[in-house]
Amino acid sequence: MIKNNNNSLFDLDGQPSFNRSFPIALQHLLAMIVGNSLPALVLANALKGTPHEIAPEQSIYIIQAGMFLAAIATMIQLYPVLKFGAKLPVIMGVSFSYIPILLQIGLKYGMPAVFGAEVVGGLVAIIVGMLIGKIRKFFPPIVSGTVVLTIGLSLYSVAIGYMAGGNGNPMYGSIYNWGVAILTLVVVLICNMYGKGIIKLAAILVGMLVGYIVSIILNLTIAPGFINFTNAQNAAWFTFPKILPMGIEFVPSALFVMSIMFIVNSVQAVGDLSSTTIGGLDREATDVEISGGITSMGLSSILGGFMGSLPTATYSQNVGIVSMTKVVARKVLVITAAMILIAGFIPKFGGVMMSIPQCVIGGATISVFAQITMNGMKLITSEELSVRNSTIVGLGIALGMGINSVKPATELLEAAHPTIHMILTSSPVILATMVVFFLNIILPKKTIEEEQREREEIDKCN
């Protein structure tokens, strides 16, 4: 009966009233809006004081462009164009997964190279989407899980640096920064563990609001200058998307590392799309839906490269809302997309985001990075940890994290060949991905039971 009701919240093609749709749509907005802005803030702050530093108005624009792109990408997923889109209740947004690569490309080559790499990465994602049925076997949980785990681990130093106040901050390491960061983290944890409904879903937003309010109090009392409102005050009230706002550049080494990340995120998107259909529709995702979802991610990232936004991906937190509420009516998410789009037209929103102290961002994001790490561990442990699989995971993380943390090794690679240096040391994620990918193909597949039998046979020979 529910499926035949055109006003149903639980039918993909349902047309529930605005009053019934809005609360669910607002939950989706609260779950994604902060995460959609934070990658731009992390990148912009990392570039401060470097030769590739960008102006405050450019930082604000990247945040706004991310809102535009999230709305467009979500609409394409909901209502496919040609073969682009899954026709599933999926929210798209700027992804944390790309941050390690974005930081390295931005710091070495600047924002034009970031956008160029994003365009090529989007093309790679489209190809992956078309071929996903054939290449998916090369990315079992042991491979994709190690990559996700390395992404989380590689971001911890970023979050800790932010908790201390961020590089270049005259109050770096002060008790005020650490105090606000820890308070923000505690509020996020309390909301996430003990909150219910919207409070639980918007735990990061609530934590950042509390941290921001305390920062304002500090700024007005014992720590003048703790917050800089200049960008929020100077930001315009209205803006439109622009074409190539900061230019575009295609650097071969940057294209290579970004392409690998798009392949990895494409495989991760399979999990989000499958979780959406299993949790919301009680069925597996079809090949057409998975292919359309990944090609749509590629298309939206290409648009983002030309529009000045960072790369997009499916948002797992919103998949969780669909699974929890069972609300799959696409009209609900259209309302969410409309609200995201409206935020994109208002630079004051980006200006306010820019005024958030880095310690607040660090306190909020370290829990996100921790969750990314644990998601990687869940994927890894979904397969049995045989000696073979343990070797793949261990070597991938050891080489990926190890080489990047040893300065003589990176200097030696840079002296040998700049491009090789960029590929192997741009991020622990890239090297770890390459190691686990090839080891999974090369090493003979053995179960724990087979390895046990092998040891027993050796024992008999003795």
C-alpha positions, 0 to 999 in steps of 0.5 A: 500500500505504501508503495502505491501512495504518491504522497509517501515518504518511503517511495523513491517517486513519492511526493510528500508535502513540504511540511512532512518533507522539511524536517527530514531535509533539514536533518540532511542539511545539518549533517552535511553543511559543515563537512562540505565547508571544512575541506576548503577551510583546511586547504586555505589555512594550510596555504597561509604564509606560503608562495601559493597563499590565496586571498580571503575572498578567494577562500570564501569563494571556494567555500561558496563554490563547494555549496553550488557544486554539492547542490548540482551534484546531488540533483544529478544523482537524484534525477539522472542526466543521460547515464550520469546519476544513480536515481537514488536518495544520495547527498553529494558534497566536498569530501575529506578523503581528498584533503591529503592530496589537495594539501600536497598539490596546493602547497607545491603547485598552487590552486590552479594545479588543484583544479586541473588535477580535479578535472582529470580525476573526474574523467578517470572517475567516469571511466571507472564508473563505466568499467566498475563491474570489471575492476571492482574485484581489484579493490576488495575490502583489504585494499580499500580498507587499508587506503581508508585507514591511511587517509584517517591516519595521515590527517591526524597531524593536520587536526592536532595542528589546528587544535593548537591554533594553526600554523602562523597563529601568534597564539599557537599552542596557547592554553586558550586554543587547546581549551577551546579545541578540547571543549569542542571535541567533548561537546561533539562526543556528548552529542554523538553518544548521548544526543537524539534526533537532530542533536545527534545527527548535527553533533559536529555543528553543535560542537562548533557552535559551542566552540565558536561562542566560547571563542567570541567570549574569549575575544571580548574578554581575556584574549583580544584578537582570538577571532578575526571578523574581517572576512565576514564583515567584508564579504558580499551578500550575493554572488554567482558561480564563476568560470576558472576563478583562479585559473587551471593548470595540468601538472603530470605528477599532480594528475597521477596522484589525484587520479589514484584518489578518484579511483579509490573514492569511486570504489568507496562510493560503491559502498555508500550506494549499496548502503543506501539501497540496502538500508532504505530500499531493502535491496542491493544496488543495481549495476546501472545505479552504481555506474551512474552514481560514480560517473555522476561523481566524476562529472560533478568534479569536472564541473567543480574544477572549472567552477573553483570547487574542490572534489565531491563524493557521496556523503556517508553520514547522509546515507546513515540518515536514509538507513535510519529513517527509511525516507527515500522520497527524492523530493525530500533531498531536492529540498535539501539541495535547494537549501544548499544552493541558496547558501552558495549564493550568500558569501556572508556564509563563507565569511562566517565560516572563515572567522571560525578559529582553527582550534574549533575546526581542529576539535571538530574534525579530529573526531571525523578523522578518527571515524574515517580511520575506524571505517578503514579498520572495519573494512579490513576486519570484514575479511579474515586477517590471514598472514597474507592479508596482515602482510598487505595491510602492514606493509602498505601502512608501514611504507606509506606512513614511514617514507613520508615521515623520514626526511632523508628519504623524501630528500633523496627521492626529490634529488633523484626525480621531482615527478617520482618524488611527488608521486611517492611522497605527495601523501602516505595515501598514494604510496599505501594504495600502490603497495596494497594494490599490487601486493593483493594481485601478486601474493598468492591468496591463502585463507587462515585454514590453508595457512594452518594446513601448510604449517601442519605439513611443515611440522610433519616433514620435521 
